[in-house]
Amino acid sequence: MKPVFPAVLAALAVLASCNRSATANVAATVNGRSITYAELEKQYQSQFASQGERPSDDQMTIQKLEVLRTLVDSEIMLQRAERMGLMAVDADVEAKFSELKAPYTQEEFQKQLNARTMTVEDLKAQLRRDLSVQKLFNKEITSRISIVDKDITDFYNANKASFNLAEPQIHMAQILVTPAPDPNVRNLKNDKAQTDEQARKKIANLSARIQQGEDFAMLAQNYSEDPNSAQAGGDLGFVPESALEKANAELRKTILTLRPGETTSALRTAEGYRILKVITKEPAGQRDLTDPKVQQTIRETLINRKDQLLKAAYYEVARNEAKVVNYFANNIVNNREKK
């Protein structure tokens, strides 16, 4: 009788070879669903194609690891949206696409796509994913947030002085990126620029994502390097107009001309690079709790706080429940260990 052991080894070797071949083009899997290196490269080019000078190999690898983490998170949430029947339909996608395209001429819009190495089809696919995840958040988080009258009254009484405005004030938020990493920064992605060049590229990427319709507060939570406002979605509270006197004349003019809901482009400031958003503008004087605008402001503040907190926790729970295999990271570690 011929020994079977060599045959078994040969079969196992073939199986291992097949498995390696099957995963050779896969950067990661989420619950068995693949994220390919081609998808990773396309998303990387979309975010970093316009960064100018080519980064070092190590810098590029770090950037790709961050992009892959974002793709993994997106896939986790997308799968949840699929299971709950919350996928965006064509009408949702077309409506959002038209909204994004409206401010531009056809030529300008195409330039925006070219700058991110995206096609119209790529953008619509991304919009479908984003809108589906937004539906998930609306159902699982936002719709379940309840703010009662007592919450509003308690907040007003605890912050009454802030509603007595001696001068016009602007409720603002920001995303800050600094050229030197601050150990006190705790953004959700633990993402910090290491040099001025990295900071410039990072803020340009974030500005483009805001223009494409991504949520300002979520981007601030994920990427802002301001230790005081990142966890609050970039919220700076109310800023008196007189405080703007410290800013240069051009920046002050830019902020004063913004309407509520609008954002600046990427700005170079003493601390680094900023994107500012005007949330509301308030004239001088004492605001009473009976003022509908006061109640609305408080309600939105409380909802935003709870929404950001619950989203951060929801991401953590979803990651814990998902089965993720990051082949890209594994390969990096294994290759370094062999050197």
VOGU-3710 file (C-alpha; in Angstrom, 3 decimals, decimal comma):
1> mkpvfpavla> 0,000/0,000/0,000  1,292/3,437/-0,924  1,714/5,917/1,936  -1,022/8,551/1,917  0,816/11,165/3,956  2,728/12,697/1,003  -0,513/12,872/-0,959  -2,227/14,689/1,906  0,614/17,190/2,117  0,420/17,781/-1,610
11> alavlascnr> -3,323/18,371/-1,396  -2,891/20,810/1,492  -0,220/22,670/-0,466  -2,561/23,029/-3,429  -5,361/24,228/-1,147  -3,073/26,792/0,493  -1,973/27,982/-2,933  -5,605/28,394/-4,012  -6,396/30,335/-0,851  -3,455/32,678/-1,412
21> satanvaatv> -4,546/33,207/-4,996  -8,114/33,932/-3,913  -7,000/36,646/-1,505  -4,136/38,071/-3,574  -6,325/40,905/-4,881  -8,227/41,426/-1,617  -7,166/44,219/0,744  -9,707/43,305/3,437  -12,896/41,386/4,031  -15,914/42,444/6,065
31> ngrsityael> -18,138/39,540/7,072  -16,756/37,647/4,087  -17,330/40,451/1,567  -14,163/41,630/-0,165  -12,687/45,082/-0,495  -10,205/44,748/-3,341  -6,896/46,501/-3,814  -8,416/48,044/-6,963  -11,187/49,622/-4,863  -8,633/50,791/-2,319
41> ekqyqsqfas> -6,471/52,344/-5,026  -9,435/54,103/-6,629  -10,522/55,582/-3,301  -6,936/56,558/-2,487  -6,565/58,360/-5,807  -9,900/60,093/-5,222  -8,656/61,522/-1,932  -4,968/62,087/-2,587  -4,485/62,439/-6,354  -4,253/66,236/-6,072
51> qgerpsddqm> -1,670/66,261/-3,283  1,123/67,364/-5,620  4,511/66,043/-4,552  4,573/62,262/-4,326  4,755/61,091/-0,707  7,357/58,613/0,496  6,483/54,926/0,360  5,882/54,842/4,115  3,663/57,937/4,000  1,667/56,468/1,138
61> tiqklevlrt> 1,206/53,214/3,029  -0,039/55,076/6,112  -2,512/57,003/3,951  -3,751/53,806/2,315  -4,223/52,137/5,698  -6,385/55,091/6,760  -8,396/54,937/3,520  -8,893/51,209/4,008  -10,124/51,739/7,577  -12,692/54,174/6,203
71> lvdseimlqr> -13,742/51,688/3,523  -14,097/48,963/6,151  -16,246/51,191/8,377  -18,364/52,157/5,384  -18,811/48,518/4,411  -19,820/47,550/7,945  -22,508/50,218/7,964  -23,614/49,484/4,404  -24,166/45,824/5,259  -26,277/46,874/8,229
81> aermglmavd> -28,328/49,145/5,977  -28,803/46,264/3,509  -29,985/43,871/6,234  -32,523/46,447/7,410  -33,798/47,254/3,904  -32,556/50,846/4,047  -30,628/51,069/0,771  -31,036/54,355/-1,112  -33,110/54,088/-4,295  -32,267/55,626/-7,673
91> adveakfsel> -34,496/58,652/-7,016  -32,556/59,430/-3,808  -29,241/59,230/-5,642  -30,368/61,359/-8,592  -31,801/64,036/-6,304  -28,548/64,294/-4,326  -26,488/64,236/-7,518  -28,516/67,122/-8,961  -28,110/69,068/-5,704  -24,326/68,693/-5,774
101> kapytqeefq> -24,093/69,560/-9,450  -26,397/72,601/-9,336  -23,821/75,269/-8,277  -21,440/74,400/-11,132  -21,353/74,605/-14,907  -20,844/71,284/-16,667  -17,183/72,151/-17,211  -16,640/73,164/-13,577  -18,358/70,035/-12,318  -16,217/67,837/-14,551
111> kqlnartmtv> -13,111/69,567/-13,193  -14,293/68,732/-9,673  -14,623/65,080/-10,668  -11,278/65,055/-12,462  -9,548/66,516/-9,407  -10,741/63,509/-7,434  -10,149/61,059/-10,316  -13,838/60,151/-10,237  -16,383/59,469/-12,933  -20,066/60,316/-12,678
121> edlkaqlrrd> -20,719/56,629/-12,047  -18,153/56,594/-9,238  -19,787/59,595/-7,593  -23,274/58,115/-7,849  -22,055/54,838/-6,366  -20,514/56,761/-3,467  -23,698/58,775/-3,000  -25,744/55,566/-2,850  -23,505/54,223/-0,096  -23,509/57,514/1,846
131> lsvqklfnke> -27,269/57,982/1,579  -27,891/54,385/2,631  -25,705/54,790/5,706  -27,443/58,081/6,472  -30,795/56,269/6,361  -29,370/53,742/8,800  -28,235/56,480/11,179  -31,587/58,245/10,906  -33,449/55,077/11,853  -31,079/53,686/14,463
141> itsrisivdk> -29,899/56,931/16,084  -31,442/60,264/15,093  -35,077/59,122/15,163  -34,597/57,726/18,657  -33,226/60,920/20,177  -35,841/62,554/22,357  -35,470/66,078/23,750  -38,229/67,043/26,211  -39,167/70,510/27,440  -37,375/69,900/30,750
151> ditdfynank> -34,108/69,247/28,893  -34,441/72,593/27,138  -35,358/74,455/30,337  -32,485/72,890/32,278  -30,012/73,795/29,546  -31,297/77,375/29,394  -31,088/77,858/33,172  -27,566/76,422/33,268  -26,423/78,623/30,383  -28,649/81,687/30,763
161> asfnlaepqi> -25,746/84,121/30,653  -24,775/82,859/27,216  -28,170/83,991/25,899  -27,583/87,565/27,058  -25,647/88,839/24,086  -23,892/92,163/24,645  -23,127/92,269/20,929  -23,963/90,268/17,817  -22,567/86,751/17,977  -21,933/83,987/15,501
171> hmaqilvtpa> -22,390/80,325/16,359  -19,466/78,644/14,600  -17,785/75,278/14,093  -14,379/74,428/12,714  -12,107/71,703/11,424  -8,477/72,354/12,351  -5,417/70,604/10,931  -2,016/71,408/12,422  1,480/70,852/10,989  2,715/69,258/14,245
181> pdpnvrnlkn> 0,813/66,406/15,988  -0,700/67,257/19,370  -0,790/64,331/21,855  -3,968/65,823/23,377  -5,930/65,393/20,140  -8,465/62,572/20,305  -10,312/62,496/16,983  -12,144/59,262/16,159  -9,717/58,236/13,409  -6,623/59,152/15,466
191> dkaqtdeqar> -5,559/61,008/12,325  -2,900/63,715/12,742  -0,773/65,483/10,157  2,946/65,210/10,817  4,244/68,079/8,644  2,986/71,295/7,065  2,785/69,542/3,703  0,670/66,735/5,144  -1,556/69,302/6,895  -2,085/71,225/3,658
201> kkianlsari> -3,032/68,079/1,758  -5,284/66,840/4,533  -7,281/70,079/4,791  -7,649/70,229/0,991  -9,039/66,691/1,017  -11,490/67,513/3,818  -12,613/70,670/2,011  -13,337/68,620/-1,118  -15,334/66,082/0,907  -17,429/68,862/2,461
211> qqgedfamla> -18,115/70,270/-1,012  -19,225/66,791/-2,062  -21,859/66,869/0,678  -20,271/64,940/3,559  -21,396/65,863/7,065  -19,240/68,642/8,575  -19,694/67,525/12,189  -18,791/63,913/11,432  -15,673/64,938/9,508  -14,694/67,162/12,434
221> qnysedpnsa> -15,135/64,284/14,877  -13,116/61,956/12,686  -10,278/64,242/11,566  -10,134/67,646/13,310  -6,979/68,264/15,340  -8,495/70,772/17,751  -8,464/69,048/21,182  -11,230/71,342/22,452  -13,829/70,955/19,711  -13,145/67,768/17,705
231> qaggdlgfvp> -15,249/65,498/19,924  -18,150/67,985/19,728  -18,202/67,871/15,938  -16,108/71,056/15,713  -18,641/73,186/17,620  -16,988/76,404/18,890  -20,121/77,848/20,469  -20,992/81,537/20,037  -18,212/83,909/19,017  -18,732/87,672/19,585
241> esalekanae> -18,200/89,756/16,480  -15,601/91,802/18,374  -13,479/88,651/18,724  -13,178/88,640/14,963  -11,199/91,879/15,202  -8,225/89,718/16,150  -8,475/87,986/12,792  -7,102/89,581/9,663  -9,489/91,781/7,712  -9,988/89,283/4,895
251> lrktiltlrp> -10,866/86,428/7,262  -13,257/88,647/9,257  -14,985/89,730/6,059  -15,275/86,127/4,904  -16,912/85,015/8,163  -19,310/87,973/8,313  -20,493/87,392/4,752  -21,193/83,687/5,294  -24,825/82,723/5,721  -25,924/80,124/8,303
261> gettsalrta> -25,026/76,650/7,051  -22,208/77,858/4,780  -18,511/77,007/5,152  -15,268/78,651/4,165  -12,710/77,102/1,891  -9,487/75,814/3,485  -7,816/78,750/5,283  -4,204/79,181/6,401  -4,021/80,529/9,962  -1,345/80,824/12,649
271> egyrilkvit> -2,173/77,445/14,218  -2,433/75,605/10,916  -5,255/75,109/8,414  -8,945/75,632/9,127  -12,362/75,222/7,595  -14,972/77,341/9,394  -18,737/76,897/9,356  -21,387/79,407/10,405  -24,242/77,633/12,192  -26,378/80,638/13,226
281> kepagqrdlt> -26,054/84,406/13,696  -27,604/86,188/16,672  -28,139/89,939/17,250  -27,303/91,609/20,588  -29,618/91,440/23,635  -31,048/89,045/26,235  -32,794/86,018/24,781  -35,701/84,672/26,777  -36,624/80,990/26,942  -39,949/81,814/25,312
291> dpkvqqtire> -38,085/82,898/22,172  -38,680/80,131/19,579  -35,163/80,680/18,209  -33,672/80,089/21,655  -35,631/76,874/22,052  -34,656/75,760/18,558  -30,986/76,536/19,186  -31,004/74,594/22,440  -32,879/71,691/20,885  -30,431/71,496/17,975
301> tlinrkdqll> -27,461/71,706/20,339  -28,767/68,889/22,521  -29,716/66,747/19,530  -26,306/67,290/17,953  -24,508/66,333/21,160  -26,486/63,131/21,562  -26,277/62,344/17,860  -22,468/62,615/17,800  -22,108/60,590/20,990  -24,415/57,819/19,823
311> kaayyevarn> -22,816/57,652/16,372  -19,373/57,243/17,894  -20,655/54,456/20,164  -22,626/52,851/17,310  -19,480/52,640/15,179  -17,626/50,912/18,017  -20,412/48,372/18,587  -20,698/47,670/14,861  -16,936/47,111/14,559  -17,013/44,711/17,510
321> eakvvnyfan> -19,795/42,664/15,924  -18,244/42,530/12,428  -15,711/39,967/11,284  -12,968/41,977/9,629  -9,751/40,628/8,134  -7,270/43,295/7,030  -4,949/41,497/4,607  -3,214/44,737/3,672  -2,166/45,406/7,283  -1,227/41,740/7,787
331> nivnnrekk> 1,032/41,808/4,736  2,773/44,974/5,951  3,515/43,436/9,349  4,637/40,110/7,883  6,916/41,762/5,346  8,532/43,965/8,001  9,129/40,970/10,258  11,001/39,195/7,461  13,415/42,111/7,018
//
